[in-house]
Amino acid sequence: MSDIWAGIPVKEFDGAKHRLSGLLSPPERRCLAETMLTDVLDAVAGSRLLAGVMIVTLDPHATGLGDKLGARIVTEGARDGHTGSVNTGRRILAREGRGGMITLPGDIPAIRAGEIDAVLSAHLAAPSFTISPAHDDLGSNAVVCSPPESVPLRFGDNSYFPHLGAARRQGIEPTMIRQPGIAVDIDHPIDLALFLRLPQSAGTRTRALLDELGVPARLAGRGVA
């Protein structure tokens, strides 16, 4: 495995995770978004197979977290949504002749370095496409493209099967690999409940924060568990 970069798009933390607004206050949601990204970056930092890390963001706190990791910070395309940010990163890496990119969201805090390496180890020689879906087979939580722009990408609430089709239309048979931590992205209260049930949520910064905020009890009070 050579010259595959991680590309992580990060929206500004202010106003983050609005779909959790019935459960968490704006400051709590901001803190959650920052903490989840920290867990993701911890996993990225532990990967043995990544050639580099690129964060597409305008948020100063995300930039600071990236700087600690030695990540490359890109501001171009940072306000163009998840798809626009990812495609900006891919375009930059393609222009530089890099081998490929694995894109990861900043809200999969149960991810482990070993999961990233498992996805990269399953990735075939270029031209190739590997995907690790969300637990409900709707989202595309980790996507690897070699070369970086080998397959058109469009993220959203139902992108997994469209991405499989997009790869096949390029003549590439996609590789699918499931990983429990990568599979749980946090957007809704039910996602928090799913995360809290994951054995590997133990020891994450996000789990510690949710416990500190009393989120398990809040979820139980709402009948979400």
Order of alpha helices (4+ residues) and beta strands (2+ residues): beta-alpha-beta-alpha-beta-alpha-beta-alpha-beta-beta-alpha-beta-alpha-alpha-alpha
